[in-house]
């Protein structure tokens, strides 16, 4: 279940203001000073018919305020209601201290008009600027024209930003779909964004994978994350349709130095060797794409300049056989992972972060097979979350890990690691990959005149 520039936006009021209807001209601008889309401009957006579940409630821990662009931790926020800067070289939500909740959505693009796609991404960018700063979309949820739907759905009124980040990605279908180059982008598909091979043990549900676009919403308040996806889906009505979505809780990886490593639903610490937000050299080497990347064999030869400062995301929905695991002896559980369950120390070690002796573990141990030392040092930045989605119809929990991993090139990172795990990992008796998607994550929105995808579509 393996893995900068920014501008501090607005005043203290912008960063802590509660959502609500803004009445004057100044207030309807986002935290960077950009006019928000007006109600009259958005009347045609309509409703998206998106079914949204309620995420589990829970208290949020004291958070680090992350650099939305570069992702470095810059200090301790007063509380978890703080805003994460939206603008920067890199999109926020990658090398940002991991929030407690997730709502991830993949979309199919239903329009074939390139101009409409461009306008959608511009509208999404303006809305994201406002929501991540804690403001309502457009003219707000009430007080406008009674004959028209409100610009904002309203369920986040009175809530703080809760470190909301919104991260957008482009799937293979945006470049070519059913053999058609719908938007003239086929030649720009990066080689670093391949179609994943089928791995042994995969049982992939097409309804839980793929997508032309994705939006990753992370926040410390589940309602804030759900509100963000709901509004973007509403704005995109007629241009995009939700293909699938996933709610997540209980982050399973940390990117914050010194923070306790989270535990997965099997009760083990997960992601001990994850890349931290302060490891700028590792981020540059393993996570951020450069203008020189994107060449070589693969499904495309694009990438290059338009992906500079971006990254590549692999999303996998991994089902966990909770009931079988809970009947497994402690010793076998620890042998399967290669760590003890209490401290998280590797076999033969006393502390979690002691350098592991991989050869002391069983050849089938998960840590041994997934560790960077088994893959020429290659690392991924992981931002996974646990999920529970009721039952599977047979009286068992439908639960598991929603695995999210960012990397500079999927061919060099996720694919070789997953091949190794799929072939030999003892943990495979208790897990199964049931959903899969890959996305190119473009660079960040640098200023109020920029927008998601400009480097590709302008």
N, C-alpha and C positions, 0 to 999 in steps of 0.2 A: 504494500500500500504506500510503496514509495510514490517526493516531492510530487551637481544637478542644479540645474537652475530652477528656482520657483520664486514666485512673488507672494509675500504675505498680503492677503487680499482684505481690503476694506479696513474699517475701524473696529474697535472693540465691540461696538454695537452690532456691526455686521456679523462678527464671529460668534456672538452669543444671543442674538435676537431670536425670539420665538417666532415660529411660522404664523402668518396671519395675512389678512387682506391689506395691501398697501394702497393708500388712497392718493398720495401726491406723486408728482412726476419723479421726484428723487427716489422715493421708496420703491417704485416699480422697476428700478434698475437693479441689476445684479451687483454682487459685491465688488466686481471689477469695473462697474460703471456702464455696463452694456445694457441698452434698453431691452426689456423682456418682450417676447411676442405678445401683442395685444389680444384682448378677447375677440375683437372683430376679425383679426387676422386668423384666429384659430377656430372660428365657428364651424369650419368644415371638418375638424378633426374627429368629432363624434366620440363614441365609446368603443372600447376594444373587445368587450366581452371576455375579459381575462378572468379566469377563475383563480382566486387567490386564497390560499389557506392561511390560517392563523399560526404564526410561529410560536414556539414555546416561550413563555415569559421568564424573566429572570433578572437578577441584579447585574449591573455591569461593573467591572472592576475599574479602579483608577487607571486612566489610559495615558499613554504617551502621545504627545502631539506630533504627528508625522509631517514631514515635508512632502507635500502632494506631488511635487515634481521629482525631486531626487530621492525621496523616501527615507532620508536620515531622520532619526529621532532628534528633536531639537529641544526637548525639555518635558517636564511633567505638567500636564494640563490640570487646571483647577478641578475638573471632573470630566466624565466621559461624554458630556454634552458638547465638547469643543468641536470646532469646524476644522477639517483638513483642507489646506489650500488646494484649489482645483487646477490652477495653471502651473506649468512647468515643462521641462524637457521630456519627462516621462509621465505617463498617466499615473495618477494616484490609484491605490488599490493593488499595487504590485509590491514594491519595496516600501510599503507603508506598514507600520505596526498593525498586526492582524486584529481586526475587530471581532466581537463575540458572535455576530449573526450574519447570515448570508441569504440573499435571494438572487439566484442566477436564472437568467432567461435567454433562450436561443430563439431567434426569429427567422422566418422565411420572408424574403423580399418578394412582395406580390406585384409590384409595379415593374414594368420594363423600361420606364423612362428614366434616363440617367439624371436629368435635371430634377426630377422628383426625389430621387435618391439623395442627391446633393442637398436639396432643401430639407429633407428629413434629418440628415446628420447635422445641419446647421441648427435646426429647431431643437433637436435633442441636446446639442451642446449648450444652447442658451438656457434650456430648462435645467440641465444638470448644474450649471453655474449657480442658479438660484437655489436649487434644492440642497446642494452640498453646503451652502452658506446658511441654511435654515430658513429660507424664504419660500413662500408659495409660488407656484407657477403662474406666470401672466398676471392677471388682475385678481387672482386669488379664488377662494372657494365660495365667497358670498359677496353681496353688495353690488353686483354688476347688473347686467340686463336680465330681468326676470324671465324674458322669453327664450333665453339661450342657456345651454348648459354652462356651469362654471368652468373657469380655466383650470382649476385645481380640484382634485377629488376630495380634499378636506380632511382625510383621516389623520394627518400629521399636524393639524392645527394645535398650537400650544406646545409642541414638542421641540426639543433642541436639535441641532444638527447631528448629534450622537456620532461624530466622526464618520459620517457617511462619505463613502467614495463610490464613484461610478466609473467603471472601466469597460470600454467598448472594444470588440474584436470583429474581424472579418473572416468568415469561413470560406472553404474552397468553393462553395456554390456562388459566392459573389463574383468569382473570376470566370468560372465556366459551370453551367448547370445543364444537365441532359444534353451535353455536346454543344450548347449554345453560349456564345460570348455576348451576354445580354447588355453589358455596359462598356464593352471595349476594353476590358481589364485583363483578358486572358494572358497576355504577354507579361503582365506585372505580377503574376502569382509567384511568390518566392519558392525557390527550391527547398528552403528550410521549413516550408509548410506542406509536407507530403500527406497523402492519404495513408493512414496507419495500416500496416499489414494485419491480418487476422492472427491473433495470438492463440496458442493452445489454451483451451478452457474458456474462451470467450463465449458468452451467450447473449449477444448484443440485441437489444430491442430497438428497431429503427425509430420507434416513437419516442425514445429517450436519447437520441443522439443526432448529430449533424446540426445544420443551421447555417444560414447565410450571414447572420449577424449575431453577436451575443452582447449582453450587458451583465456585468457582475456588480451587484450592489452589496456592499459590506457596511455594517453599522453596528453600534452597540445596542440599539433599540430595534427589535425586529419589525415594528410597525413603520419605522422610518425607511427601512430597506424595502419593504413591501410597497409602501407609498411611492417610492421612486420608480420601481419597475412598472407599477400600475399606471403612473402618469406618462411614462415614455411609451408604453403600449397604446395608451389612449391617443397620444399625439401622432403615433404612427398608423392609426386606423386608415385603411385603404392603401397603404404603402407597404406595410409589414403585417405579419400575423405571428402570434406566439406559436412556436413549434413544440417546445417543452420548457419546463422550468423546474427548479429545485430549491427548496428551503433548506438551510443548514444551521446548525447550532454547535456549540462546544468546539470551537476551533481545534483542529488536531495538529497544528504546527504553529510554532512561534517564530517571529522574525526579530524579536526584541531581546538584546543581550541581557542576561541576568534574570529574565523571566522564567518562571517554572515551565518546563516542557509539558504541554497538554497531553492528555491521555485519550486514546481512541475507545470505541465501545467494547473492545476486548480487555480494557483496563490497563493497557501498556502505554508507556510514554512513546510518543511518535514524533519523529523528525528531530532527533538530537543533533544531527549534523546539518540541519537546515541553514541556509545562508541568512545571516543577520543583516538588518538594515544598515548597520555601520560598516559592513565589509564592502566598501566601495570597489576595491580591486576585484573581489570575487564577483560582484554584480556586473562590472564591466567585462569580465572574462566569460561568465557563464549565463548571464541574463539579458543584457542589453545588446541589441543588434547594432551593427555599424553600416556605414555606406558601402563598405567593401563586401559585406555578406550577401548571400543570395545566389551566388553562382554555383556551378557544378551540376552533377546529375541529380535527377529528381523529377518532380511533376511540373517544374517551371524553372525559368531562369531569371525571374523578376526579383523584386526586393530592392536591394541596394539603397539608394538615397531616400526613397519614400518610407522605408522601414527603419531608418537610422534613429536610434533612441527608443525604438519599440522593442517588442519581445514576442515570443511564441508560446501559446497556451495549449496544454493538453488537459481536457476535462474528462474524467472517467467516473461513472457511477458504479460503486463496488458494493455488492450485496454481501452482508455478513451473516453466516449461519449461527446466530446468537445461541440458540438452544443447544446445538451440538457442542459449541465451544464451552458453554457453562457446565457441561458434564465431563470436560476434559481435566485431567489431573493438573495440579499446579506445576509439577516438574515438567510434564510434557508441554504445557503452555510456554514455559520459560525456554525449553529446548527449541521450540518452534521459532521463537523470536530471536533467541541468542542473547537475551537480557533477563535480569531478574525483575520480577513484577513490582517490587516495592521501590527500590532506589532507581531502577532503570540502568544499572551498571551492566556492562558487557560481561560475558562469561569470564570468570577469573579476575574481575576487576572490582574495586570497592565503590567507585563513584560513577555517576552517569556519564560524565564528560571525560573520564579516563580514556586514553586512546585504546580502542579495542584490539585484541589479538584475534583476528578473524579465523586463524587456523585452529584456535581452541574451541571454536563452535562446530556444531554439526555441519557437514557440507550442504545440508538443505535448510539451514537457519536463515530466516528472513533478513536479518541484519547483515550477515555475511554476503548474501547475494546482492543486496541493494546498496551496500556501502560504496562510497566513491572510490575507495582503494581497490575495489573489484572492477572498476570501470575507468581505469587510467586517470582517476582524479576528477572526472566530470561530475558536476553538481547541478541540481535544479533548485529553484526557489519554490517551496511548497506552501500552499494556502488552503489546505483541505478543511472540510467540516464534516461532522457527524450528521446523520439524518435518521428520522423515523417517520415512516409514511403508513401508519396503521398496520394491518396484517396482510399476509400474502394469500389469504383465502383458505389456508390449511391450518389456521390456529397458531402460526408462527409470526414473529415480528418481522415486518418489512423494514429493515434497518441496515445501516452500513456507513460507508465513507464516501463522501463526494470529494474526489481527489482533484485538486487543481495544482498544476505545476507550470511554472514559467521558465523558459530557457532560451538560449540564443539560437539554437538549431535543434529541432525535434529529432533529426536524423542522428545527431551525435549524443543525445541525452536520453530522452524517454524511450525511444525504440530499443536500443541495446539493453537498457536496464530492464525493461518489461519482458524482453525475450528471455533474459536470464531468469527472471522471477517465474514466468509462465512455464518454463521448462522444468524447474527443480524445486521451487519454494514449497516447503512443508505446509505453509499457511494456505496453500491452494485448496486444501481439504475443507477449509472453513470460509472461503470467500469465492465470489464469482463476479467478473466484470460484466455488467448488464447494460451499460450506456457509455457512449464514446463520442467525443467531438474534438476538433482542433481548430484553432483560430490564430490569425496574425493580429497582434495587438499593436496598432500604430503608435507613433510617438504622441507625447502630450500636447495639450492645447496651450500654446505659449502665452497668448494674450487675448484680450477681448475681441480682437478681429480674427482670431484663428478659430478653427472648428475641427471636430473629429473627422479624420480622413482627408483633410485638405491636401496633404502631401501626395496622396494617391489619386484623388479625383479632380483636383484643380487643374 
